């Protein structure tokens, strides 16, 4: 869990079906067991859509220690959406 204290990203790359999401969820469960606040979102596109709905919806993501996002970079996003995501 040192990556959380250092505010580092963890990125799993690989072909479909190799277990990237399984590993991400395992890290999320471990972070929860250590008392960290974790949010899970299905995809980068759905996260961007939620954030575009209302700026008030950003706060839970900013306050979380870990946000699990699947399919980042799978579909193209425009510059404003990328800025909102990052």
DOSE-429034 format. One record per residue: residue number from 1; x, y, z of N, C-alpha, C, O, CB in turn. Coordinates in pm, 1 decimal. Each point is the difference from the previous one (the first is absolute). Glycine has a CB too. Example, Ala and Ser with C-alpha at 12.3 -4.5 7.8 and 13.67 -1.06 7.14 Angstrom:
// DOSE-429034
1,1319.0,-569.0,780.0,-89.0,119.0,0.0,90.0,120.0,0.0,103.6,-1.9,66.5,-292.8,-115.4,58.1;
2,154.2,222.3,-196.6,82.0,119.0,6.0,-77.0,109.0,73.0,50.9,110.8,16.9,67.5,-173.6,-231.4;
***
This chain:
// DOSE-429034
1,80.3,-120.2,0.0,-80.3,120.2,0.0,84.5,126.6,0.0,-53.9,109.8,13.9,-121.9,-236.6,104.5;
2,306.9,113.6,-133.7,86.0,119.1,-0.7,-30.1,92.6,-117.8,24.6,120.4,7.6,152.1,-254.7,106.3;
3,-229.7,78.3,-222.6,-33.3,83.5,-115.1,-106.6,103.0,35.9,-3.0,108.1,-58.8,61.8,-297.9,-93.9;
4,-146.3,158.2,248.4,-103.0,95.6,42.4,62.5,116.0,77.4,-34.3,116.1,-22.2,-135.0,-302.4,31.4;
5,259.7,154.5,80.3,65.8,104.9,78.3,82.6,92.0,-89.9,14.9,118.8,28.7,-7.9,-273.1,169.5;
6,46.5,98.8,-306.9,82.5,77.8,-92.5,-82.5,65.2,-111.4,54.9,70.4,-84.7,134.2,-224.7,135.0;
7,-321.2,130.9,-50.2,-90.2,52.4,-103.6,44.9,-43.1,-139.6,-0.5,79.4,-94.0,-51.2,117.3,241.3;
8,90.2,-323.3,-159.0,43.6,-56.6,-126.9,-114.4,-74.8,-67.6,-91.1,-49.7,66.2,325.1,31.2,22.6;
9,-227.8,11.5,-219.6,-98.2,-75.5,-77.6,45.4,-144.4,-14.1,119.4,-29.7,0.6,-186.0,237.9,-125.6;
10,-30.3,-296.7,112.4,26.5,-139.5,-33.2,-78.9,-28.8,-126.2,-121.4,20.2,-4.2,160.8,-89.7,248.4;
11,28.8,22.8,-346.1,-64.0,-28.0,-127.7,27.6,-145.0,-36.7,115.2,-43.5,-2.9,-92.3,285.2,-71.7;
12,-129.5,-316.1,46.7,12.5,-137.6,-45.0,-23.7,-3.0,-150.4,-105.1,43.0,-47.5,29.0,-133.6,273.0;
13,172.4,40.5,-299.5,-10.4,-12.1,-144.7,3.8,-147.0,-38.1,70.3,-79.5,62.3,39.2,304.5,-95.0;
14,-185.7,-260.6,-70.2,3.5,-137.4,-48.1,-119.3,-29.8,-88.4,-92.5,80.2,-13.2,216.0,-147.7,218.2;
15,-118.7,-48.0,-263.7,-106.9,-44.9,-89.4,-127.6,-27.5,79.6,5.0,-20.2,121.3,166.0,-78.8,-278.5;
16,-286.0,98.2,87.5,-125.7,-32.9,68.5,6.1,-138.4,64.7,52.0,-95.8,-57.3,-175.5,240.5,-106.0;
17,68.4,-151.8,284.7,-11.2,-127.6,68.7,119.8,-42.9,82.2,3.0,-112.5,50.0,-149.9,52.8,-229.6;
18,247.4,148.0,195.1,118.6,-39.8,76.2,-10.1,32.3,148.7,86.9,-39.4,77.8,44.8,74.3,-283.6;
19,-238.8,37.6,246.9,-21.8,25.1,142.0,34.5,138.4,49.7,20.7,19.2,119.8,21.1,-253.0,-93.0;
20,-35.2,330.1,-115.8,31.4,137.2,43.3,-100.0,50.9,102.6,38.9,52.4,104.4,63.7,-8.9,-327.1;
21,-231.5,-58.7,193.3,-103.2,51.3,90.4,-1.4,-80.0,130.4,-25.5,56.2,106.6,-112.1,18.6,-304.7;
22,164.2,-202.9,190.8,7.4,-82.3,120.8,109.1,53.9,93.3,-20.6,10.5,120.9,-60.5,-213.1,-250.7;
23,195.9,236.3,73.1,108.9,56.5,80.2,-36.9,137.0,55.6,30.9,30.7,115.1,133.5,-157.2,-254.3;
24,-230.1,208.6,58.1,-40.2,133.3,46.3,-98.8,-9.7,116.0,10.4,74.0,97.8,26.3,16.2,-329.3;
25,-131.6,-181.2,220.0,-97.9,-18.1,108.4,67.9,-55.4,124.6,-34.8,38.1,111.8,-147.3,-76.9,-280.9;
26,278.1,-50.1,150.8,74.5,-53.2,115.3,74.8,112.5,72.2,2.6,4.0,123.0,22.5,-226.5,-240.7;
27,35.3,313.4,41.5,66.1,115.5,62.4,-100.5,87.7,73.3,28.5,50.3,108.7,146.5,-54.9,-287.7;
28,-292.8,22.9,119.7,-103.7,81.5,62.9,-46.3,-62.3,131.3,-16.9,70.7,99.4,-55.9,9.1,-325.5;
29,52.5,-209.7,227.4,-41.1,-69.6,122.6,108.3,12.7,106.5,-29.9,24.0,116.9,-108.1,-186.1,-252.2;
30,262.9,146.2,95.1,112.2,12.5,94.8,6.4,143.1,55.0,22.1,19.8,119.5,106.9,-200.7,-243.5;
31,-148.4,279.6,37.2,1.3,139.5,45.4,-112.3,25.0,99.9,20.7,67.9,100.5,78.5,3.4,-320.2;
32,-217.8,-125.6,192.9,-112.8,13.6,93.9,34.7,-62.2,134.8,-29.8,56.6,105.2,-132.5,-60.7,-297.7;
33,225.1,-111.7,188.3,34.2,-68.4,125.0,103.8,77.1,81.2,13.7,-21.1,120.5,-65.8,-196.0,-231.2;
34,125.1,306.6,44.0,96.8,85.4,69.4,-60.2,135.8,36.0,70.7,88.3,48.6,113.9,-204.3,-171.4;
35,-315.5,133.1,99.1,-67.7,122.3,40.3,-2.3,111.0,-102.7,-43.0,111.1,31.1,107.3,-171.5,192.1;
36,-19.9,34.2,-343.7,-3.2,102.3,-104.9,-138.7,6.8,-61.7,-70.5,-100.5,-9.5,314.9,64.4,-37.5;
37,-282.5,156.5,5.1,-127.4,19.8,-69.2,20.6,-33.1,-147.6,88.3,55.6,-65.4,-162.0,124.6,231.3;
38,-9.3,-272.1,-217.7,14.3,-48.6,-137.3,-129.9,20.1,-76.5,-108.6,-24.7,52.4,279.0,-144.2,22.7;
39,-158.2,213.7,-199.1,-114.9,9.7,-90.0,27.8,-85.3,-122.3,111.9,-3.5,-51.2,-168.5,236.9,133.1;
40,-47.0,-302.0,-127.9,11.3,-82.3,-119.4,-94.8,57.1,-104.5,-116.4,27.6,28.8,179.1,-235.0,106.0;
41,-12.8,224.3,-253.8,-81.0,46.9,-111.7,19.8,-97.9,-114.1,109.8,-52.6,-17.9,-91.5,296.8,89.5;
42,-121.4,-269.0,-147.9,11.1,-103.0,-101.8,98.4,34.6,-111.3,87.0,-80.9,-32.0,-319.6,20.2,84.4;
43,220.7,178.5,-111.7,88.8,37.3,-110.2,36.3,147.8,7.0,-65.2,79.1,68.1,-36.7,-258.8,-210.1;
44,206.0,214.1,70.9,42.0,139.3,-7.2,-110.2,86.1,-61.9,-24.9,111.3,46.4,265.1,-184.5,-65.6;
45,-305.8,22.8,-84.3,-105.6,74.8,-68.1,-117.4,27.0,94.5,-53.3,110.9,1.2,122.3,-214.6,-220.0;
46,-110.0,4.2,297.7,-111.7,22.0,92.1,39.8,94.5,113.0,-83.2,76.6,48.6,-5.4,-304.6,-103.8;
47,214.1,223.4,97.2,48.0,93.6,101.8,-4.5,143.0,-54.7,-47.1,91.1,68.1,196.0,-270.8,31.6;
48,-100.9,199.0,-220.5,-3.1,133.3,-60.5,-143.9,49.1,-12.1,-28.0,116.9,26.6,240.0,-167.4,-153.1;
49,-302.8,-37.4,86.8,-141.5,38.4,-12.6,-55.6,45.9,134.0,-72.3,99.5,5.5,44.3,-262.9,-193.6;
50,60.2,93.1,296.2,-46.9,40.3,133.5,56.6,134.8,39.7,-71.4,84.5,54.1,53.1,-324.3,10.7;
51,146.1,260.1,-91.4,64.3,125.2,37.8,-52.3,117.7,-81.7,-5.0,112.4,49.9,207.7,-241.8,15.0;
52,-241.8,104.7,-189.6,-55.3,105.7,-84.1,-139.6,40.3,45.0,-42.0,113.3,-23.7,178.2,-198.3,-166.4;
53,-208.2,-5.0,254.2,-135.7,29.4,47.0,-1.1,113.8,100.6,-85.7,88.2,-5.0,24.2,-326.0,-33.6;
54,157.8,234.7,130.1,0.3,99.1,106.8,137.9,8.0,63.2,61.2,-102.4,30.4,-305.0,60.8,12.6;
55,292.2,163.2,-23.5,128.8,17.2,66.3,-5.5,-50.2,144.1,103.6,-35.1,56.5,-55.7,232.6,-203.8;
56,-166.2,-201.7,207.5,-14.7,-48.7,136.8,32.8,-148.5,8.9,33.0,-50.0,107.5,-207.9,224.2,-65.6;
57,166.2,-244.0,-153.1,27.9,-143.5,0.3,149.5,-29.7,1.6,39.4,-116.1,11.7,-252.5,80.4,-134.2;
58,296.1,137.6,111.0,144.9,-19.4,0.2,51.3,-28.7,140.5,94.9,-76.6,17.0,-75.8,228.3,-215.0;
59,-80.9,-91.2,298.3,51.4,-7.7,137.2,27.0,-143.0,48.8,107.3,-23.4,55.5,-231.8,232.2,-11.2;
60,34.0,-305.4,-61.7,30.8,-135.1,48.0,125.2,-60.0,-64.3,73.1,-75.1,64.7,-315.8,44.2,-26.2;
61,267.4,63.6,-164.3,117.6,-53.2,-68.4,127.4,67.0,50.1,103.8,-64.9,12.6,-244.3,16.5,-213.9;
62,132.8,176.9,229.5,115.7,72.3,51.3,34.4,-46.7,141.6,117.3,-6.5,36.8,-178.2,204.8,-179.9;
63,-40.9,-230.5,221.8,21.6,-41.8,138.5,39.4,-146.1,15.1,43.0,-40.8,107.9,-205.7,212.3,-43.7;
64,149.4,-250.6,-168.6,34.8,-142.0,7.6,151.0,-17.8,-7.2,69.8,74.8,-68.5,-289.5,-136.3,-37.6;
65,268.2,-38.4,177.7,141.8,-34.5,-7.3,31.5,-78.9,-126.2,110.0,8.7,-54.5,-100.0,-9.8,303.6;
66,-109.4,-76.9,-295.2,18.5,-84.8,-117.0,-127.1,1.3,-83.7,-109.7,-21.2,51.8,273.8,-124.6,73.3;
67,-148.8,170.6,-253.7,-111.8,-6.1,-94.1,37.1,-104.9,-105.3,101.1,13.5,-68.8,-167.9,233.5,108.0;
68,-14.9,-350.6,-51.2,23.8,-106.4,-97.7,-79.4,33.1,-125.6,-122.0,15.6,4.6,161.2,-189.7,178.2;
69,31.1,184.5,-294.6,-62.7,34.4,-127.8,42.3,-103.5,-104.2,118.9,-27.0,-17.3,-121.8,275.6,76.0;
70,-94.6,-305.6,-127.2,26.6,-98.1,-104.5,-7.4,67.6,-136.4,-64.9,103.4,-15.7,-27.8,-289.0,160.3;
71,157.9,127.9,-240.2,-4.4,42.3,-140.4,46.0,143.9,-21.2,-56.0,71.1,-83.4,-129.8,-230.6,51.4;
72,285.4,202.4,105.4,57.7,133.0,-23.3,75.6,-3.0,-131.4,86.9,-84.6,-21.0,-68.4,131.0,269.7;
73,-52.0,46.4,-336.6,66.5,6.8,-128.9,-58.2,-91.2,-106.5,49.3,-2.9,-112.8,150.8,62.3,236.6;
74,-303.4,-133.0,-89.7,-61.8,-92.0,-95.9,-77.7,75.8,-106.9,5.9,-34.3,-118.1,-21.0,-139.7,297.4;
75,-57.4,276.8,-137.7,-75.0,84.8,-92.9,59.0,140.2,3.7,48.1,43.9,104.5,-259.3,-181.3,-72.5;
76,208.4,208.3,-144.2,57.1,135.0,-2.4,-83.7,98.9,80.3,-122.1,-12.2,9.6,219.0,-37.9,-233.5;
77,-27.8,148.1,281.3,-65.8,109.1,72.5,56.1,131.2,-53.3,112.3,4.7,-50.2,-146.8,-148.3,259.4;
78,-44.1,249.8,-197.9,50.9,130.0,-44.6,84.7,63.4,111.0,9.9,-53.7,110.4,-212.1,84.9,-261.3;
79,262.5,82.7,120.0,91.0,65.6,94.4,-69.8,38.5,129.8,58.2,-15.8,107.3,72.7,100.9,-300.9;
80,-254.0,-34.9,186.6,-72.9,37.9,121.5,-29.6,-121.5,86.7,12.1,6.7,122.3,-113.0,186.2,-245.1;
81,62.5,-302.7,61.2,-28.1,-122.9,75.4,127.5,-54.8,65.0,-3.0,-45.8,114.3,-187.0,-6.3,-271.9;
82,300.7,56.9,85.2,127.6,-45.4,55.7,40.2,86.2,118.5,47.6,-51.2,101.3,22.2,-32.4,-326.9;
83,-88.9,215.0,212.9,31.7,90.2,111.5,-86.9,-31.7,121.4,49.3,-3.0,112.8,18.1,181.8,-276.4;
84,-194.8,-202.1,141.1,-91.6,-32.6,109.2,41.5,-131.1,67.3,-1.5,-10.4,122.6,-185.1,131.5,-242.0;
85,223.1,-219.7,39.8,41.0,-129.5,54.7,126.3,11.0,84.5,4.6,-50.3,112.3,-108.5,-60.3,-309.5;
86,205.5,175.9,143.8,127.1,8.0,71.9,-1.2,106.3,107.2,100.0,18.9,69.3,13.5,-98.2,-272.4;
***
